[in-house]
Amino acid sequence: MSEQRVRQALEKLLRKGGLRPRTAVEKIATEADISRLAVRDGLRMLATELQGVTQDGDVVATLRWRIPLEEVVRPDLVEWRRRVAEAPEDRAPLLHSPPATVWELPSEDQAVLAEAAAGTLQPVRDADHYVLSAVNLMGSSKALDALGLTQAVVASHGGLVQRPLFAVTAGPANPESVLLVENPSCFGALLASGFCQRRLVVCAFGYGLSIENLGRRLAAGQVIACPAAGDRVDLPSVLAERPSFFWGDLDLEGLRIFEALREAIPGLRLPAVYATMEKMLDDRRTSHPYSKLFGAGKPNQRAPRGELPEVRHLAERCRYRAVDQEAVWPLPDWVQLGEEYRIAAPGAGTPGTRCSEAAAYDVIP
């Protein structure tokens, strides 16, 4: 099992070149969703096909295939290329080397998919590319994306529309301020607290819309506000005209989400509740290291760009430890959610089981 999972991961990861020995195992483990030990076991079984791997499965040099995949004569790949040979020019290069997941299909399904993807697509009007995909490719709305054909096909098929995306809101049409929150738990708590009587709260999650891409989707006119309570609002107008804040997790990824939102909502700010969360970083009882125990994506978070001084400061503060949004419970004073976060003066922290950066780093596995 580990050999197959590692092989599939490498078929994807090695398309752009070799893997460095220092990061190879971690990247394979993440891509294959298996342990580092299982990765080593898989590499050991594939050692004769790879460069840079010892017979024990240790990566000691740049990891590459001994024979590039394109040079390996695979009967299923030869048959696939025969069937897609007459594909239109915009699709032919993309279909020449299909994703590794194609080979998981029975040969009969591979044949049907190849011919459908290379053939004339039945047009659809007033629908999105998911409908185009499902109508033409084996009833699957995701096949165009999986084969990497979406951009080429959309460019050559008129009449397609963007799939509408829905953001849940609570509050009046003319709010005092707007608060974007990262998760449904806090949205529900704010709704129950009465916070939304004069302020608008927005939560985006699932079905292609996330709090990270909300700004970009708003700019493209794809987002429809769905009120859980209060009025239906024109989100782009309200966000442009009212003081707007983002409240999410205090970790590197949360700050990157804030930066992504600010690209489409330039006036977006961090609320004062981040000062409370910042103090929580100094106590092991209220903060956690970047370990998989606390979320699969925690160890792989990247630092934000840090164009704002507040973001640079918080990124440095949460470099080794994080605080999730839900940890601020009971809900903070409403003032903390409607006023801007400001960097505290040196020495303004609170006592507790303080974690120095070095000590925090030591507890990360």
N, C-alpha and C positions, 0 to 999 in steps of 0.2 A: 504493500500500500504506500509506504513512504517513498519507494522508488518512483512510482507513477506520479505522485503528487509533486515530487522534486523535479521530475522531468518536465511536467506541464508548466511549472513555475519558470524553469530555465528556458523553455521554448519562448516564453514571453519576455523574460528579463534580458536575455542575451541577444535579442534582435538589434539593440542599439549599441552593442559592443560588450566587452568583457566586464566582469565584476571585480572590484578591488577586494583583496583578501580580508581586509579589516572589517568590511561591511557586508560581505557576500552572504554569510550564513543568516544574518538578521533579515536581509532583504528577501532571501528565499523563504525563511520562516513566515514572514509577513504575507508574502504573495500566496504561499501554499496553505497558510493558516494551520501550521503544525509547529511542534516544538523544535528548538535548536538541536536537541538530541536526535529527533527523527530526521532532520535535515542532514545531519552528519551520516546517519545510517543510509539515507538515500544516496548521498554523494559517494559513499563507499561502494555501493552497488553499481554506480555509474562511472566509477573512476577510469575505466578503460576507454570511455567515450569523451572524457574531459581532460583539458589541460589545466594545470595548477592545483590538482587535487592528489593527495597521497592515497595509497591503497587503504588507509585507515579512515579516509573521508575528511581529512584535515585540508583546509584551503591554505596553501602556502604561497601562491602566486596568483596573478590575474586569471580569473576563471573564464575559460572559453571551451567551446566544442572543439574536439580534435579535428573533426570534419564538419565544416559549416553545414547547417541544416539544408541550405539550398543545394548542396552537392550530394546529399543523401538520396538515393533512389528509393522513393517510397511509392509503392503501387497505388495507394489511395490518393496521394498527391498528384501522381501522373494522371490518374483518372479524373480527378477534380479539374485539373488544368485543361484536359481535353474537353470537358463539358462547358467550361467558361471561355473557351478560346474565341468565340464569336461575340463576346460581351461588348457593349458600346464602349467607346474610347474613354468616357469619364469613369467607367466602372472597372474596366479591364485591369489596370495596374493594382487596384485595391483587392481584386479577387484572385490575383496571381498567387498570393501567399495568405490563405485564410487563417483566422485565429485557431489556436490549438484545440479549442472547445469543439470545433467541427469534427475532429477525429473521434470524439466521444459518441457521435451519432452512429446508428447502424448504417451500413453502406447504402442501403436503399434510400434512407433519408438524406444522406450526403448527396446522392445523385439528384434527388428532387430539389434540394436546396440550391445546388449549383446551377441547374437549368433555370430555376425560377429567378435567381439573382442575376443571371446573365441575360435573361430574356426580356421581352417587351413587358413593361409594367402597366397594369390596368390603371388608368388615371382615376383619381377621386377628386371631387370638388367640395370646397367649403369644409375640409377636414384637415387634420394635421398629419405629420409623417408617421405617427404611430398607426393611424388607420391605413395609410398607404402600405405600410409594412405588413399589417395583418391581412389585408386583402390579397396581397401578392406573394407573400413568403410564408407558406405553410401555416397560415392562421396566427402568426406570431407578431405582436406589436413591437417586439424588441429586436427582431432579427436584423433590420436595417442597421441599427446601432451596433449590434454585435459584430457585424461584418465590416463596419467602418464605412458604410455606403451613404449615410444620411446626408452629409453635406453635398456630395455629388448629385444625389438623386433629387434633393430639394431644389437645387439650382436649375435642374432641367425639367421640373414639373411645376407648372403654374397652377394657381388656384389653391395651394396649400395654405393653411392658417396656423398660427401658433396655438398650441394647447393652452386653454385658460388655466391659471393657477389661483388658488384660493388662500387668503390669509384670514385667520380668525381675529376679530376685533371686538372690543367692548368699550363703549363710551359715547359721548355726544358728537354731533357733526362739527361743532366748533369748540374743541377742547382747549383748556388752558395750556396743555403740553401733551406730548406724545412719548410713550415709553415702549420700546421694542424689547421683548423678553425672549430668552433662548428656549425655554421649555414650557410644556403645558401645565406642569404642577404649579409654577409661580403665576402663570396666567389665571388659572382657576382660583388660586388664593387671593389674588388682587381683585378678581371679579366679586368674590364673596365678601371682601373687606369693605366695599364701598368706595374704593380708590377710583373706580371708573365713572363715578357720577359726574365729575368735572374734567377728567383726564381720559385720554384715549390710550388703550393698551393694545398692542399688536403682537400676535404670535404666529409664526410660520413654521410648519413642520409637515413632512411627508408629501407624497405624490409629486415629487419633482421640485418642490419649493422648500427651501431651508432658510433659516435666518441669515446665513452667509450670502446666499444669492438673491435675497429679497430685493436689495437695492437695484441690482442689474435687471431683474425681472420687472420691477416697477418702471424703470427707464424704458424698457421695451414695450410697455403697455400690456403686459400679460397678467397682471395681478388683479383679482377681484376681491374686494373686502366683503367678508361674510360676518355680520354682527352676531355674536353670541348674546349680546345685550346692548341696548342703545341703538344708535342710528347707523345706517349704511353711509360710509364716508368716501370721499374722493381722496385716496391715500396720497398720491403724488402732491396734490395741492396742500393738504394738511401738513405733510412733512416739510414742505417748502416754506410754509407760513408760520408754523408754531415751533416753539422750543422743543427739540426732539432729543431723546436719550436712548442709549442702548445698555441693557443690564444683562450680563451673561456670566459664565464661569470666570473666575480670576485664575486663568492659566494662559499659557502662550497661545493656544488655539483660540481662546475667547478673545484675546486682543487682536489676533489676525482677523477674526470675524468682524470686529469693530472697524478695522481698517478697510475691509472689503465693503462694508456698508457705507463708509464715509466717501468712497469713490462715487457713489450715486446720490448720497445725501450729505453734501459738504458741511452742513451745519450741525451734524450729529455730534453729541457729546457723551461723555461718561458721567453717570450720576454720582452724587456724594456717597452713596452706599459702598462704593469701592474703597473708601477710607476705612469703613468697618471691616470689610473683607481683607484689606491689607494688614490690619492688626491681627486678624485670625491666622495669617501666615506664620506668625512668630510663636505659635503654640502648636505642639504636635497633636494635641487633642482636638484641634479644630482645622487642621490642614493635613495634606497627604503628599508623599513623593510621587514622581512620575513613574508609576509602576503599573503593569498590566492588571494587577489586582484591583486597581481603582478605575479600570476602563481599558479596553483593548487598544485604543488609540493614544493613550497617555504617553507611552515612552517615545513615540515618534513625532511629537509635536515640534513644529518649527517656530522660530522666533519671529515676531512681527517686524516690519520694516522700521518702526519707531520714528516716524516723521514728526509726531507730536511729543513734546517733552513728557506729558502725562503717560503716554504709552511706553516711552523709553524707560521711565522710572518704574512703572508697574511690571514691565517685562523683566527688569533686573530683580525686582523684589520677588517675583514668582518664578524665578529661574530654576529653582530646585524643588519648590513645593507649590501646591495648588489648593484652591478652595472652590467647591462647586456652588452654584447659585442657590441651590436648595438648602445649603448649610446656614443661610441667614434666616433663622426661624426662631421666634415668630417674625412676621414680616417687619421690615424696618419702618421707622417713622416716615410718613409720606414725604416729609421735607427732603429726606435723603434720596428720594427717587425723582425729585423735581428741581434739584439744585445741582450745579456742576461740581464734579470732583476736582479738588485742588491738592497738589502735593503738600504734605504736611512738613512743618519745619523739623529739622533734625532733632532727635530726642523726644519726639512727641508720641512715641509708641506707648503701649500699655504693658505692665508686667505679666509674666506668665512663664510657661515652660519654653523659653526662647530657643529658637533654632538658628544657629549661625549657618551661613551658606556651606561652609565646609562640613559641619555636622549633618546638615540636611543631605548633602551629596553622599555622605558615607552610608546612608540607609538605603540608597537606591541599589537594587540588585544589579 
